[in-house]
């Protein structure tokens, strides 16, 4: 009996484009008089890409070697299938456009500025391509949807929770830049990470998972949950350093009207949304089925609940600490009338 692979339409289209564009690039590279790694009308090359604006899209689905092609295909196959089913094809398409075009445009601008400042021709001819920004964005989306899901690698020798993947991914790509000379991966990974988080945190409109939500409450803009804050992508010691910095950036963005401030109701609603996702049996990442084993779902829901309670407790403690100076107890005072009455009582002779 033949094996049937059930893929949503957009995920299937992305896989086909990845294959077609990579083969086209390989074909034109072999035919060119001067052997090149990527052709300028498919990949981003700062010296030429102004003539080929569509490369901001095609470059993200173009791989120039078998290893990166295999990684990209696996990422789209599993990640695309999961997210398209969890969100819908339209929402998934908007997400893919956002997290591929913006990082590619910003990376193009970085290399143009780099060339302008240094005059180094290598920067003008750097090839910018690959699925790195989309891979980083998928990991951020998984962190939002199933942060406590545990992935077992090498026959359960290594077990790691999904919420740690984005930080590990950008760390590896940050190290590969100076060590292996893959500086484009450094920029694409960080920009993919940041743009996907900003989109999901502040702008994406999602249906509310609360069964009683109606009217305006039936949709939620962004994700104000405590567990999706930027600092929560990193270990606890780093969170202490990041929190003041990210708070300052957030206040600046609000002051510039780049995003709307989160109300207490929005934070509570997003925390409820996060708990509902943990309990709702979203499709399994690897199998594409519903929710996996019930025991695993219960454990994940308990971990999500514990994290939400911890974050809520921290917020309440911070609020109580802020109110404490204003509510400090004052020393009792005695009115002048009471003092005079007391003095009269102590000096007045007692009648016989």
FIKE-308886 format. One record per residue (C-alpha): chain; x, y, z; residue number from 1; residue in one letter. Coordinates in steps of 0.1 Angstrom, whole numbers, always signed. Layout:
<nodes>
{node 'A'; {X; Y; Z}; NUM; 'A'},
...
</nodes>
This chain:
<nodes>
{node 'A'; {+0; +0; +0}; 1; 'X'},
{node 'A'; {+16; +33; -10}; 2; 'X'},
{node 'A'; {+24; +58; +18}; 3; 'X'},
{node 'A'; {+2; +89; +17}; 4; 'X'},
{node 'A'; {+16; +122; +28}; 5; 'X'},
{node 'A'; {-11; +146; +39}; 6; 'X'},
{node 'A'; {+2; +182; +36}; 7; 'X'},
{node 'A'; {-17; +215; +38}; 8; 'X'},
{node 'A'; {-16; +234; +4}; 9; 'X'},
{node 'A'; {+7; +262; +14}; 10; 'X'},
{node 'A'; {+32; +239; +30}; 11; 'X'},
{node 'A'; {+32; +218; -1}; 12; 'X'},
{node 'A'; {+37; +249; -23}; 13; 'X'},
{node 'A'; {+66; +260; -2}; 14; 'X'},
{node 'A'; {+83; +226; -5}; 15; 'X'},
{node 'A'; {+78; +227; -43}; 16; 'X'},
{node 'A'; {+92; +262; -45}; 17; 'X'},
{node 'A'; {+122; +252; -24}; 18; 'X'},
{node 'A'; {+129; +223; -48}; 19; 'X'},
{node 'A'; {+123; +242; -80}; 20; 'X'},
{node 'A'; {+143; +273; -70}; 21; 'X'},
{node 'A'; {+173; +253; -57}; 22; 'X'},
{node 'A'; {+174; +232; -89}; 23; 'X'},
{node 'A'; {+171; +263; -111}; 24; 'X'},
{node 'A'; {+200; +279; -93}; 25; 'X'},
{node 'A'; {+221; +248; -96}; 26; 'X'},
{node 'A'; {+213; +245; -133}; 27; 'X'},
{node 'A'; {+222; +282; -141}; 28; 'X'},
{node 'A'; {+253; +280; -119}; 29; 'X'},
{node 'A'; {+266; +251; -138}; 30; 'X'},
{node 'A'; {+259; +267; -172}; 31; 'X'},
{node 'A'; {+275; +300; -164}; 32; 'X'},
{node 'A'; {+309; +308; -178}; 33; 'X'},
{node 'A'; {+322; +317; -144}; 34; 'X'},
{node 'A'; {+311; +291; -118}; 35; 'X'},
{node 'A'; {+290; +310; -92}; 36; 'X'},
{node 'A'; {+274; +298; -60}; 37; 'X'},
{node 'A'; {+241; +316; -67}; 38; 'X'},
{node 'A'; {+226; +335; -96}; 39; 'X'},
{node 'A'; {+217; +372; -90}; 40; 'X'},
{node 'A'; {+181; +370; -102}; 41; 'X'},
{node 'A'; {+173; +343; -75}; 42; 'X'},
{node 'A'; {+195; +352; -45}; 43; 'X'},
{node 'A'; {+201; +385; -29}; 44; 'X'},
{node 'A'; {+234; +401; -39}; 45; 'X'},
{node 'A'; {+237; +437; -27}; 46; 'X'},
{node 'A'; {+255; +449; -58}; 47; 'X'},
{node 'A'; {+228; +436; -82}; 48; 'X'},
{node 'A'; {+195; +431; -62}; 49; 'X'},
{node 'A'; {+180; +465; -69}; 50; 'X'},
{node 'A'; {+174; +452; -104}; 51; 'X'},
{node 'A'; {+157; +421; -91}; 52; 'X'},
{node 'A'; {+133; +431; -62}; 53; 'X'},
{node 'A'; {+116; +397; -62}; 54; 'X'},
{node 'A'; {+148; +382; -47}; 55; 'X'},
{node 'A'; {+136; +393; -13}; 56; 'X'},
{node 'A'; {+111; +364; -16}; 57; 'X'},
{node 'A'; {+130; +338; -37}; 58; 'X'},
{node 'A'; {+162; +340; -17}; 59; 'X'},
{node 'A'; {+145; +326; +13}; 60; 'X'},
{node 'A'; {+135; +294; -6}; 61; 'X'},
{node 'A'; {+169; +289; -23}; 62; 'X'},
{node 'A'; {+196; +266; -10}; 63; 'X'},
{node 'A'; {+230; +260; -25}; 64; 'X'},
{node 'A'; {+240; +228; -9}; 65; 'X'},
{node 'A'; {+224; +195; +0}; 66; 'X'},
{node 'A'; {+228; +198; +38}; 67; 'X'},
{node 'A'; {+211; +232; +40}; 68; 'X'},
{node 'A'; {+184; +220; +15}; 69; 'X'},
{node 'A'; {+177; +189; +36}; 70; 'X'},
{node 'A'; {+174; +210; +68}; 71; 'X'},
{node 'A'; {+151; +235; +51}; 72; 'X'},
{node 'A'; {+129; +208; +36}; 73; 'X'},
{node 'A'; {+125; +191; +70}; 74; 'X'},
{node 'A'; {+117; +225; +87}; 75; 'X'},
{node 'A'; {+90; +233; +62}; 76; 'X'},
{node 'A'; {+76; +198; +61}; 77; 'X'},
{node 'A'; {+71; +196; +99}; 78; 'X'},
{node 'A'; {+69; +232; +109}; 79; 'X'},
{node 'A'; {+48; +244; +80}; 80; 'X'},
{node 'A'; {+24; +215; +84}; 81; 'X'},
{node 'A'; {+20; +222; +121}; 82; 'X'},
{node 'A'; {+15; +260; +119}; 83; 'X'},
{node 'A'; {-7; +259; +89}; 84; 'X'},
{node 'A'; {-31; +235; +107}; 85; 'X'},
{node 'A'; {-29; +254; +140}; 86; 'X'},
{node 'A'; {-35; +289; +124}; 87; 'X'},
{node 'A'; {-51; +285; +90}; 88; 'X'},
{node 'A'; {-36; +289; +55}; 89; 'X'},
{node 'A'; {-42; +327; +53}; 90; 'X'},
{node 'A'; {-26; +334; +87}; 91; 'X'},
{node 'A'; {+3; +311; +79}; 92; 'X'},
{node 'A'; {+9; +329; +46}; 93; 'X'},
{node 'A'; {+10; +363; +62}; 94; 'X'},
{node 'A'; {+35; +350; +88}; 95; 'X'},
{node 'A'; {+58; +335; +61}; 96; 'X'},
{node 'A'; {+58; +367; +41}; 97; 'X'},
{node 'A'; {+65; +388; +72}; 98; 'X'},
{node 'A'; {+94; +367; +85}; 99; 'X'},
{node 'A'; {+111; +362; +51}; 100; 'X'},
{node 'A'; {+108; +396; +34}; 101; 'X'},
{node 'A'; {+117; +418; +63}; 102; 'X'},
{node 'A'; {+148; +399; +75}; 103; 'X'},
{node 'A'; {+160; +397; +38}; 104; 'X'},
{node 'A'; {+154; +435; +33}; 105; 'X'},
{node 'A'; {+172; +444; +65}; 106; 'X'},
{node 'A'; {+201; +421; +58}; 107; 'X'},
{node 'A'; {+204; +436; +23}; 108; 'X'},
{node 'A'; {+205; +471; +39}; 109; 'X'},
{node 'A'; {+232; +460; +64}; 110; 'X'},
{node 'A'; {+255; +447; +37}; 111; 'X'},
{node 'A'; {+250; +478; +16}; 112; 'X'},
{node 'A'; {+259; +500; +46}; 113; 'X'},
{node 'A'; {+288; +477; +54}; 114; 'X'},
{node 'A'; {+301; +482; +18}; 115; 'X'},
{node 'A'; {+296; +519; +19}; 116; 'X'},
{node 'A'; {+315; +523; +52}; 117; 'X'},
{node 'A'; {+344; +500; +44}; 118; 'X'},
{node 'A'; {+346; +499; +6}; 119; 'X'},
{node 'A'; {+351; +462; +8}; 120; 'X'},
{node 'A'; {+339; +447; -25}; 121; 'X'},
{node 'A'; {+333; +413; -8}; 122; 'X'},
{node 'A'; {+304; +428; +11}; 123; 'X'},
{node 'A'; {+288; +441; -21}; 124; 'X'},
{node 'A'; {+289; +407; -36}; 125; 'X'},
{node 'A'; {+279; +386; -6}; 126; 'X'},
{node 'A'; {+252; +361; -14}; 127; 'X'},
{node 'A'; {+222; +363; +9}; 128; 'X'},
{node 'A'; {+199; +333; +7}; 129; 'X'},
{node 'A'; {+185; +304; +27}; 130; 'X'},
{node 'A'; {+158; +294; +50}; 131; 'X'},
{node 'A'; {+175; +306; +83}; 132; 'X'},
{node 'A'; {+151; +334; +91}; 133; 'X'},
{node 'A'; {+121; +311; +85}; 134; 'X'},
{node 'A'; {+136; +284; +107}; 135; 'X'},
{node 'A'; {+141; +310; +135}; 136; 'X'},
{node 'A'; {+105; +322; +131}; 137; 'X'},
{node 'A'; {+91; +287; +132}; 138; 'X'},
{node 'A'; {+109; +281; +165}; 139; 'X'},
{node 'A'; {+95; +313; +180}; 140; 'X'},
{node 'A'; {+60; +303; +169}; 141; 'X'},
{node 'A'; {+65; +269; +186}; 142; 'X'},
{node 'A'; {+76; +286; +217}; 143; 'X'},
{node 'A'; {+43; +305; +217}; 144; 'X'},
{node 'A'; {+21; +275; +210}; 145; 'X'},
{node 'A'; {+38; +246; +228}; 146; 'X'},
{node 'A'; {+66; +259; +250}; 147; 'X'},
{node 'A'; {+66; +230; +274}; 148; 'X'},
{node 'A'; {+66; +203; +248}; 149; 'X'},
{node 'A'; {+96; +181; +252}; 150; 'X'},
{node 'A'; {+115; +169; +221}; 151; 'X'},
{node 'A'; {+137; +137; +225}; 152; 'X'},
{node 'A'; {+168; +134; +204}; 153; 'X'},
{node 'A'; {+191; +104; +197}; 154; 'X'},
{node 'A'; {+168; +79; +213}; 155; 'X'},
{node 'A'; {+159; +101; +243}; 156; 'X'},
{node 'A'; {+196; +107; +251}; 157; 'X'},
{node 'A'; {+189; +144; +248}; 158; 'X'},
{node 'A'; {+156; +159; +259}; 159; 'X'},
{node 'A'; {+150; +196; +254}; 160; 'X'},
{node 'A'; {+118; +217; +257}; 161; 'X'},
{node 'A'; {+106; +237; +227}; 162; 'X'},
{node 'A'; {+109; +270; +246}; 163; 'X'},
{node 'A'; {+147; +266; +246}; 164; 'X'},
{node 'A'; {+150; +261; +209}; 165; 'X'},
{node 'A'; {+150; +298; +197}; 166; 'X'},
{node 'A'; {+178; +308; +221}; 167; 'X'},
{node 'A'; {+199; +277; +211}; 168; 'X'},
{node 'A'; {+193; +284; +174}; 169; 'X'},
{node 'A'; {+204; +320; +175}; 170; 'X'},
{node 'A'; {+234; +311; +197}; 171; 'X'},
{node 'A'; {+246; +285; +173}; 172; 'X'},
{node 'A'; {+243; +309; +143}; 173; 'X'},
{node 'A'; {+260; +337; +163}; 174; 'X'},
{node 'A'; {+290; +314; +169}; 175; 'X'},
{node 'A'; {+291; +301; +133}; 176; 'X'},
{node 'A'; {+296; +337; +120}; 177; 'X'},
{node 'A'; {+331; +343; +134}; 178; 'X'},
{node 'A'; {+340; +306; +134}; 179; 'X'},
{node 'A'; {+329; +295; +100}; 180; 'X'},
{node 'A'; {+325; +328; +82}; 181; 'X'},
{node 'A'; {+287; +324; +78}; 182; 'X'},
{node 'A'; {+279; +360; +89}; 183; 'X'},
{node 'A'; {+247; +360; +67}; 184; 'X'},
{node 'A'; {+233; +333; +89}; 185; 'X'},
{node 'A'; {+240; +354; +120}; 186; 'X'},
{node 'A'; {+220; +383; +107}; 187; 'X'},
{node 'A'; {+192; +362; +92}; 188; 'X'},
{node 'A'; {+187; +342; +124}; 189; 'X'},
{node 'A'; {+186; +372; +147}; 190; 'X'},
{node 'A'; {+164; +392; +124}; 191; 'X'},
{node 'A'; {+140; +362; +118}; 192; 'X'},
{node 'A'; {+138; +357; +156}; 193; 'X'},
{node 'A'; {+131; +394; +163}; 194; 'X'},
{node 'A'; {+106; +400; +135}; 195; 'X'},
{node 'A'; {+86; +369; +142}; 196; 'X'},
{node 'A'; {+85; +377; +180}; 197; 'X'},
{node 'A'; {+74; +413; +173}; 198; 'X'},
{node 'A'; {+47; +402; +149}; 199; 'X'},
{node 'A'; {+33; +375; +172}; 200; 'X'},
{node 'A'; {+37; +397; +203}; 201; 'X'},
{node 'A'; {+21; +429; +191}; 202; 'X'},
{node 'A'; {+3; +425; +158}; 203; 'X'},
{node 'A'; {-11; +391; +149}; 204; 'X'},
{node 'A'; {-48; +389; +154}; 205; 'X'},
{node 'A'; {-59; +355; +166}; 206; 'X'},
{node 'A'; {-93; +340; +176}; 207; 'X'},
{node 'A'; {-98; +337; +213}; 208; 'X'},
{node 'A'; {-98; +302; +227}; 209; 'X'},
{node 'A'; {-121; +311; +255}; 210; 'X'},
{node 'A'; {-155; +294; +250}; 211; 'X'},
{node 'A'; {-174; +324; +265}; 212; 'X'},
{node 'A'; {-157; +351; +244}; 213; 'X'},
{node 'A'; {-180; +372; +222}; 214; 'X'},
{node 'A'; {-179; +404; +202}; 215; 'X'},
{node 'A'; {-146; +422; +205}; 216; 'X'},
{node 'A'; {-133; +396; +230}; 217; 'X'},
{node 'A'; {-137; +369; +204}; 218; 'X'},
{node 'A'; {-103; +380; +189}; 219; 'X'},
{node 'A'; {-70; +389; +205}; 220; 'X'},
{node 'A'; {-44; +412; +190}; 221; 'X'},
{node 'A'; {-9; +401; +199}; 222; 'X'},
{node 'A'; {+2; +380; +228}; 223; 'X'},
{node 'A'; {+7; +398; +261}; 224; 'X'},
{node 'A'; {+11; +367; +281}; 225; 'X'},
{node 'A'; {+39; +367; +307}; 226; 'X'},
{node 'A'; {+55; +336; +293}; 227; 'X'},
{node 'A'; {+59; +351; +259}; 228; 'X'},
{node 'A'; {+78; +381; +270}; 229; 'X'},
{node 'A'; {+112; +386; +252}; 230; 'X'},
{node 'A'; {+133; +379; +283}; 231; 'X'},
{node 'A'; {+115; +345; +288}; 232; 'X'},
{node 'A'; {+133; +332; +257}; 233; 'X'},
{node 'A'; {+166; +331; +277}; 234; 'X'},
{node 'A'; {+178; +315; +309}; 235; 'X'},
{node 'A'; {+168; +331; +343}; 236; 'X'},
{node 'A'; {+202; +348; +350}; 237; 'X'},
{node 'A'; {+200; +366; +316}; 238; 'X'},
{node 'A'; {+163; +376; +322}; 239; 'X'},
{node 'A'; {+174; +398; +351}; 240; 'X'},
{node 'A'; {+196; +418; +328}; 241; 'X'},
{node 'A'; {+172; +419; +298}; 242; 'X'},
{node 'A'; {+140; +429; +317}; 243; 'X'},
{node 'A'; {+150; +466; +323}; 244; 'X'},
{node 'A'; {+164; +469; +288}; 245; 'X'},
{node 'A'; {+133; +454; +271}; 246; 'X'},
{node 'A'; {+110; +475; +293}; 247; 'X'},
{node 'A'; {+127; +507; +282}; 248; 'X'},
{node 'A'; {+125; +496; +245}; 249; 'X'},
{node 'A'; {+88; +488; +250}; 250; 'X'},
{node 'A'; {+80; +522; +265}; 251; 'X'},
{node 'A'; {+99; +539; +237}; 252; 'X'},
{node 'A'; {+78; +519; +211}; 253; 'X'},
{node 'A'; {+46; +529; +229}; 254; 'X'},
{node 'A'; {+57; +566; +231}; 255; 'X'},
{node 'A'; {+64; +565; +193}; 256; 'X'},
{node 'A'; {+30; +548; +188}; 257; 'X'},
{node 'A'; {+46; +519; +171}; 258; 'X'},
{node 'A'; {+26; +496; +193}; 259; 'X'},
{node 'A'; {-3; +499; +217}; 260; 'X'},
{node 'A'; {+3; +494; +255}; 261; 'X'},
{node 'A'; {-9; +462; +270}; 262; 'X'},
{node 'A'; {-37; +467; +296}; 263; 'X'},
{node 'A'; {-41; +444; +326}; 264; 'X'},
{node 'A'; {-71; +429; +309}; 265; 'X'},
{node 'A'; {-51; +421; +278}; 266; 'X'},
{node 'A'; {-24; +404; +299}; 267; 'X'},
{node 'A'; {-49; +383; +318}; 268; 'X'},
{node 'A'; {-67; +374; +286}; 269; 'X'},
{node 'A'; {-34; +364; +269}; 270; 'X'},
{node 'A'; {-24; +343; +300}; 271; 'X'},
{node 'A'; {-58; +325; +297}; 272; 'X'},
{node 'A'; {-52; +320; +260}; 273; 'X'},
{node 'A'; {-18; +304; +267}; 274; 'X'},
{node 'A'; {-34; +281; +292}; 275; 'X'},
{node 'A'; {-61; +272; +268}; 276; 'X'},
{node 'A'; {-36; +263; +241}; 277; 'X'},
{node 'A'; {-18; +240; +265}; 278; 'X'},
{node 'A'; {-50; +222; +273}; 279; 'X'},
{node 'A'; {-66; +223; +239}; 280; 'X'},
{node 'A'; {-48; +194; +222}; 281; 'X'},
{node 'A'; {-32; +213; +192}; 282; 'X'},
{node 'A'; {-18; +190; +165}; 283; 'X'},
{node 'A'; {+13; +171; +175}; 284; 'X'},
{node 'A'; {+45; +186; +160}; 285; 'X'},
{node 'A'; {+59; +154; +146}; 286; 'X'},
{node 'A'; {+28; +133; +138}; 287; 'X'},
{node 'A'; {+3; +159; +126}; 288; 'X'},
{node 'A'; {-24; +143; +146}; 289; 'X'},
{node 'A'; {-43; +157; +175}; 290; 'X'},
{node 'A'; {-25; +164; +207}; 291; 'X'},
{node 'A'; {-5; +131; +213}; 292; 'X'},
{node 'A'; {-9; +111; +244}; 293; 'X'},
{node 'A'; {-32; +124; +271}; 294; 'X'},
{node 'A'; {-6; +120; +298}; 295; 'X'},
{node 'A'; {+18; +142; +279}; 296; 'X'},
{node 'A'; {-8; +169; +274}; 297; 'X'},
{node 'A'; {-17; +169; +311}; 298; 'X'},
{node 'A'; {+20; +173; +320}; 299; 'X'},
{node 'A'; {+24; +201; +295}; 300; 'X'},
{node 'A'; {-7; +218; +308}; 301; 'X'},
{node 'A'; {+5; +215; +344}; 302; 'X'},
{node 'A'; {+39; +230; +335}; 303; 'X'},
{node 'A'; {+22; +259; +316}; 304; 'X'},
{node 'A'; {-1; +265; +346}; 305; 'X'},
{node 'A'; {+29; +265; +370}; 306; 'X'},
{node 'A'; {+48; +290; +348}; 307; 'X'},
{node 'A'; {+17; +312; +345}; 308; 'X'},
{node 'A'; {+12; +312; +383}; 309; 'X'},
{node 'A'; {+49; +320; +388}; 310; 'X'},
{node 'A'; {+47; +349; +364}; 311; 'X'},
{node 'A'; {+15; +362; +381}; 312; 'X'},
{node 'A'; {+30; +359; +415}; 313; 'X'},
{node 'A'; {+60; +379; +404}; 314; 'X'},
{node 'A'; {+38; +406; +390}; 315; 'X'},
{node 'A'; {+17; +408; +422}; 316; 'X'},
{node 'A'; {+49; +410; +443}; 317; 'X'},
{node 'A'; {+63; +437; +421}; 318; 'X'},
{node 'A'; {+30; +457; +424}; 319; 'X'},
{node 'A'; {+29; +452; +462}; 320; 'X'},
{node 'A'; {+65; +464; +465}; 321; 'X'},
{node 'A'; {+57; +495; +444}; 322; 'X'},
{node 'A'; {+27; +503; +467}; 323; 'X'},
{node 'A'; {+46; +497; +499}; 324; 'X'},
{node 'A'; {+63; +531; +503}; 325; 'X'},
{node 'A'; {+31; +550; +497}; 326; 'X'},
{node 'A'; {+12; +529; +523}; 327; 'X'},
{node 'A'; {+39; +529; +550}; 328; 'X'},
{node 'A'; {+23; +532; +585}; 329; 'X'},
{node 'A'; {+27; +566; +603}; 330; 'X'},
{node 'A'; {+32; +571; +640}; 331; 'X'},
{node 'A'; {-1; +577; +660}; 332; 'X'},
{node 'A'; {-8; +613; +670}; 333; 'X'},
{node 'A'; {-27; +626; +699}; 334; 'X'},
{node 'A'; {-50; +656; +694}; 335; 'X'},
{node 'A'; {-45; +687; +713}; 336; 'X'},
{node 'A'; {-80; +684; +729}; 337; 'X'},
{node 'A'; {-73; +649; +741}; 338; 'X'},
{node 'A'; {-39; +661; +756}; 339; 'X'},
{node 'A'; {-56; +690; +774}; 340; 'X'},
{node 'A'; {-83; +667; +788}; 341; 'X'},
{node 'A'; {-57; +642; +800}; 342; 'X'},
{node 'A'; {-38; +670; +818}; 343; 'X'},
{node 'A'; {-69; +683; +834}; 344; 'X'},
{node 'A'; {-78; +648; +846}; 345; 'X'},
{node 'A'; {-44; +643; +862}; 346; 'X'},
{node 'A'; {-43; +677; +880}; 347; 'X'},
{node 'A'; {-80; +679; +892}; 348; 'X'},
{node 'A'; {-84; +671; +929}; 349; 'X'},
{node 'A'; {-105; +642; +937}; 350; 'X'},
{node 'A'; {-137; +651; +956}; 351; 'X'},
{node 'A'; {-141; +638; +991}; 352; 'X'},
</nodes>
